[in-house]
Amino acid sequence: MTYFYLAIAIVAEVISTSALKASDGFSRPIPSLLTVLGYGITFFFLSLTLRTMPTGIAYAIWSGVGIILISIINWIWLKQHLDAPAIAGLGLIVLGVAVINLFSRTVGH
């Protein structure tokens, strides 16, 4: 269940961050409400993840996957294109998350 909770936290964070952009500085009510509720869901499920996964590992996976997903969403929907160094940096994040999940003994599988 740990990875399921973490996945929910990641998806909720991506939705919340997307709504944050749409909230226009919290001046639009619906995106603002989505942001606040979404981050509440995010941190609730992240807290459930932290019952069994070390904080540093959970945070690395949560933030790394979130960064990748937000970057992809912004590229597709908001046309915020990335240059080669940005893509290389995102690739290193993916590699780092993969190394943690595949080789770290700290993560309980």
Secondary structure, DSSP 8 states (H G I E B T S, - for coil): -HHHHHHHHHHHHHHHHHHHHHTTTTTSHHHHHHHHHHHHHHHHHHHHHTTTS-HHHHHHHHHHHHHHHHHHHHHHHS-----HHHHHHHHHHHHHHHHHHHH-SSS--
